Structures are given as structure tokens and as C-alpha cells.
């Protein structure tokens, strides 16, 4: 009973301990940081809201709390700014950005099912599936989502390259392994590639 959220609490504590380190925070700063971390964890996509191929929205824990996805005001990137140049609020924001960078990367890895090379996954990606794109420098609470539009299997029948539809249009993507699947229905993680590289490989 309660294993899922207890695991989430354990993950939050582990990353929070590494992010804060020896930084001294007062009660208000600690409360603000914990509220920011709570919003980050409650923004994760759970499952598609609909089967509409044009719908790129996903159900999140925030929908159960406020009836809509959680959003945050845009903040400048403070990851590489020395601490002695930051105000107290900017220090808290920097800690949140460090937490988001660590936790979001770990969360994406937990969505992957790793099997041996001679075993096939239980479910292959299919057109219409809602996927999470792996991008660098994604701001907190932002999850780049897309819909699979086409599969491009290789000579061995394994699908390693996909075409996905994002808010910016159709993009060619390459999966991080020979196959990808998640423990959440209709979600897969893929690593974006530039369309120019895909076009050059086709010309060859």
C-alpha cells in the first residue's frame, strides 16, 4: 500500500539532498523550494488525454489537483551562475533547476524497458502513440510531447527511426535503442535528431 508515492518521496529526498548539499536555507526558502519541487513532480505526463492524433496533451497529477496542467513563470537559466552572484530567491531557483535537470532525466529512464538483445518488447511503438521527446535544456515543468506519425523499420525489421508530429511540425527521430517501450500506456521516449541528418542518410 502506497508503494508508488513512497518511491516518489524517496526519489525526491535523494535528489534534494544532492542538490542542496551544504547550502543553508531558512524556513521560508526551504518551503518555497519544496513547493517548486512538488510542482515539478506533479507535472509529469501519465497518459494521453485522448486518442485524437492531433491532441498533444497528456494527463498529469496536476489535473487531479487543480483540474489543469501545472505551469510556471519563465525564469533565466541559472545553472552555471556562481552562488555569490545570486540573490536568495535566485539561489532557490537555481536549486530548483538543478533538481529538475537531475529528476527529469532519471524519470525518462524509468519509462524505458530494457530487454536482452535476443528478446522483443511486449509492445512495439505504433502510429498515434503519444511520446516524450528527450531534449536538453528543457525548462522546468515543460515536457516536449509528440505523436508518432510513421515508422521506418530497418532491414532486420526492427524500428529504430520514427517520424513524430510536434507543435512545431513533423520531425524525424531516432530511438535511444533498437526498440523503446514504457510502463505507461502509449508513451515512449525518443531522442531527437536533426532532419538534415536523416535526409543525408536517405540520399546515401
C-alpha positions as CSV (number, residue, x, y, z in Angstrom):
1,X,0.0,0.0,0.0
2,X,1.4,3.3,-1.0
3,X,4.5,2.0,-2.8
4,X,4.2,4.3,-5.8
5,X,4.1,7.6,-3.9
6,X,6.6,6.3,-1.3
7,X,9.0,5.6,-4.2
8,X,8.4,9.2,-5.5
9,X,9.1,10.6,-2.0
10,X,12.4,8.6,-1.8
11,X,13.5,9.9,-5.2
12,X,12.7,13.5,-4.2
13,X,14.6,13.2,-0.9
14,X,17.6,11.7,-2.7
15,X,17.9,14.4,-5.3
16,X,17.1,17.1,-2.8
17,X,19.9,16.0,-0.6
18,X,22.4,16.1,-3.5
19,X,21.1,19.4,-4.8
20,X,21.1,21.3,-1.5
21,X,24.4,19.9,-0.3
22,X,25.9,22.3,2.3
23,X,23.6,25.2,1.3
24,X,21.9,26.9,4.3
25,X,18.3,27.8,3.7
26,X,15.8,29.4,6.2
27,X,12.3,28.1,6.7
28,X,10.7,30.3,4.0
29,X,13.3,29.4,1.4
30,X,13.0,25.7,2.2
31,X,9.2,25.8,2.0
32,X,9.4,27.6,-1.4
33,X,11.9,25.1,-2.7
34,X,9.7,22.2,-1.6
35,X,6.7,23.7,-3.3
36,X,8.7,24.1,-6.5
37,X,9.8,20.5,-6.4
38,X,6.3,19.4,-5.7
39,X,5.1,21.2,-8.9
40,X,7.9,19.6,-10.9
41,X,7.0,16.1,-9.9
42,X,3.2,16.7,-10.4
43,X,3.8,18.0,-13.9
44,X,5.0,14.6,-15.3
45,X,2.8,13.1,-18.1
46,X,0.9,10.0,-17.1
47,X,-1.2,9.0,-20.1
48,X,-2.8,10.7,-23.2
49,X,-5.9,12.7,-22.6
50,X,-7.5,11.4,-25.8
51,X,-6.8,9.2,-28.8
52,X,-7.0,12.2,-31.2
53,X,-3.8,12.2,-33.3
54,X,-3.8,16.0,-33.2
55,X,-4.1,16.2,-29.4
56,X,-0.7,16.5,-27.8
57,X,-1.9,17.0,-24.3
58,X,-1.3,14.4,-21.5
59,X,-2.9,13.7,-18.2
60,X,-0.8,14.8,-15.3
61,X,-1.1,14.7,-11.5
62,X,-1.8,18.4,-11.7
63,X,-5.1,17.7,-13.4
64,X,-6.2,15.9,-10.2
65,X,-5.1,18.8,-8.0
66,X,-6.3,21.9,-9.9
67,X,-8.0,20.5,-13.0
68,X,-5.4,21.7,-15.4
69,X,-1.7,21.1,-16.1
70,X,0.8,22.9,-13.8
71,X,2.6,25.9,-15.3
72,X,5.5,28.1,-14.1
73,X,6.7,31.6,-14.9
74,X,9.7,31.6,-17.3
75,X,13.0,32.1,-15.5
76,X,16.5,32.7,-16.8
77,X,18.9,29.8,-16.8
78,X,20.9,30.0,-13.6
79,X,22.6,26.6,-13.6
80,X,26.1,28.0,-14.4
81,X,25.9,31.2,-12.4
82,X,28.2,31.3,-9.3
83,X,26.2,31.3,-6.0
84,X,27.9,34.6,-4.8
85,X,26.2,36.5,-7.7
86,X,22.7,35.3,-6.9
87,X,20.0,36.8,-4.6
88,X,18.3,34.5,-2.2
89,X,15.4,33.9,-4.5
90,X,17.7,33.2,-7.4
91,X,19.5,30.7,-5.3
92,X,16.3,28.9,-4.6
93,X,15.5,29.0,-8.3
94,X,18.9,27.6,-9.2
95,X,18.3,24.7,-6.8
96,X,15.0,24.0,-8.5
97,X,16.7,24.0,-11.9
98,X,19.3,21.6,-10.7
99,X,16.7,19.3,-9.2
100,X,14.6,19.4,-12.4
101,X,17.7,18.6,-14.5
102,X,18.5,15.5,-12.4
103,X,15.0,14.2,-11.7
104,X,13.5,14.7,-15.2
105,X,16.4,12.7,-16.8
106,X,16.0,9.9,-14.2
107,X,12.2,9.8,-14.8
108,X,12.7,9.4,-18.5
109,X,15.0,6.4,-17.9
110,X,12.4,4.8,-15.7
111,X,9.9,4.8,-18.6
112,X,12.2,2.5,-20.7
113,X,12.0,-1.3,-20.6
114,X,15.4,-2.8,-21.3
115,X,15.5,-6.3,-22.6
116,X,18.2,-8.6,-23.8
117,X,19.3,-8.3,-27.5
118,X,17.5,-11.6,-28.4
119,X,14.2,-10.6,-26.8
120,X,11.5,-8.5,-28.3
121,X,9.5,-6.0,-26.2
122,X,5.9,-6.7,-25.2
123,X,4.7,-3.8,-27.3
124,X,6.2,-2.0,-30.3
125,X,5.6,1.7,-31.0
126,X,2.7,2.3,-33.2
127,X,1.4,5.4,-35.2
128,X,-0.8,7.6,-33.0
129,X,1.1,6.8,-29.8
130,X,1.9,9.8,-27.6
131,X,5.7,10.0,-26.9
132,X,8.0,12.1,-24.8
133,X,10.9,13.7,-26.7
134,X,14.3,13.7,-24.9
135,X,15.7,17.3,-25.2
136,X,18.5,19.1,-23.5
137,X,17.9,22.3,-21.5
138,X,14.2,21.8,-21.2
139,X,12.8,24.4,-18.6
140,X,11.1,23.1,-15.5
141,X,7.5,21.8,-15.9
142,X,7.9,21.5,-19.7
143,X,7.6,18.1,-21.3
144,X,8.0,18.0,-25.1
145,X,5.3,15.7,-26.3
146,X,4.7,14.4,-29.8
147,X,2.6,11.8,-31.7
148,X,4.1,9.1,-33.9
149,X,3.1,9.6,-37.5
150,X,5.2,6.9,-39.3
151,X,7.5,4.0,-38.6
152,X,10.7,3.4,-40.6
153,X,11.9,-0.2,-39.9
154,X,15.3,-1.3,-40.9
155,X,16.4,-4.3,-43.0
156,X,16.1,-6.6,-39.9
157,X,12.5,-5.5,-39.3
158,X,13.4,-3.5,-36.2
159,X,12.1,0.0,-36.0
160,X,14.8,2.4,-34.9
161,X,13.7,5.6,-36.7
162,X,10.3,7.3,-36.4
163,X,8.5,10.4,-37.7
164,X,6.7,12.3,-35.0
165,X,4.4,15.3,-35.0
166,X,5.2,18.1,-32.5
167,X,3.8,21.5,-32.1
168,X,6.5,22.7,-34.5
169,X,5.6,20.2,-37.2
170,X,6.8,16.8,-38.3
171,X,10.3,15.8,-37.1
172,X,12.4,12.7,-37.7
173,X,13.5,11.0,-34.5
174,X,15.8,8.1,-33.6
175,X,15.0,5.9,-30.6
176,X,17.7,5.6,-27.9
177,X,17.9,1.8,-28.5
178,X,16.7,-0.7,-31.1
179,X,13.3,-0.6,-29.6
180,X,11.5,1.6,-27.0
181,X,8.6,1.0,-24.7
182,X,7.3,2.3,-21.4
183,X,5.5,1.0,-18.4
184,X,2.8,3.7,-19.0
185,X,0.4,3.0,-21.9
186,X,1.1,4.9,-25.2
187,X,4.2,6.6,-24.0
188,X,7.7,6.2,-25.4
189,X,11.0,8.1,-25.0
190,X,12.9,9.1,-28.1
191,X,16.0,11.2,-28.8
192,X,15.6,13.9,-31.4
193,X,17.8,14.1,-34.4
194,X,18.1,16.9,-36.8
195,X,16.1,16.4,-40.0
196,X,19.1,17.3,-42.1
197,X,21.0,14.2,-40.8
198,X,18.1,12.0,-41.7
199,X,17.9,13.4,-45.2
200,X,21.6,12.9,-45.8
201,X,21.3,9.3,-44.7
202,X,18.5,8.7,-47.2
203,X,20.5,10.2,-50.1
204,X,23.3,7.8,-49.4
